[in-house]
Amino acid sequence: MWMTIFYSVASVSIAIAEAPKLWKERKKKELWIFAAIWAGGALLGITASQHVLLPNPLDGIAVVIGPFAQALYSMFD
């Protein structure tokens, strides 16, 4: 629970420190990108602190590329 509070406080403090600068400089695209990366990082940090098992992205890549690799191996076999 303490790690969840820590991640929440840390992510909010980072947003408070960085977002107003981008807003003042009227960098809307950068602000949207910052918000998306910030939200994703905060979400991953909080879920990791709760010991939630997250899927490995490499498993999904292996599922997509696996048949292609097998086809190439069978061509040169």
N, C-alpha and C positions, 0 to 999 in steps of 0.2 A: 504494500500500500504506500509506503514511503517513497518508493521509486516512482510510482505513478504520480504522486504529488510533485516530486522533483522534476519529472519530465514535463508536467503541465506548467509548472512555474517557469522552468527554463525556456520552454517554447513560447510562452506568452511574453516573457521578458525580451526574447529575441525579436518577436514580432513588434513589440512596442518600440524597440530601438531602431529597427530597420524600415518598417513600413512608412512612417511619417516622412522620412527622407525621400523615398521614392514618390510619395504623393506630392510633396512640395515641388519636386523637380518635374512633375507631370510625366513621369515615366510609367504610363499605364501598362504597357506590355510587360515590362520588367516586374511591375507590382503583381500582375497576374501569375507570372512564372514563379516569383518568390512565394506567393500564397499557395500555389499548388505544391511546390517542393516542401515548403514549411509544413503544410497540412499532412503530406505524406510522411515526412520525417517524424512529426509529432505522433501520428497514428502508429507508425512502426515502433517508436520508442515506448509508447504506452502499452501496446500489445505485447512487446517483448518483456516489459516489466511485469506483466500479468502471467507470464510463462505460457502464452498461447502458442501452439505449434503452428508455424506459418509454412506454407508450401515453398519448396525450393524452386526458383524460376528456371533453373537449369533442367529440371525434370520436364517442364513443359517444352523447352527448346529441344530436348532429346526426343520427345514424342513427335514433334513436327519434323525434325531433320532425320530421324532414324530410318524411315522407309526410303528416303532419298539416298542415304548412305548405303543401305543394303542393296539398292538397285545399282549403284555404281560399283560396289564390290562384286555383284553377280556378273556385271558386264566384263570385268577384267579378271574373272576367276578362271 
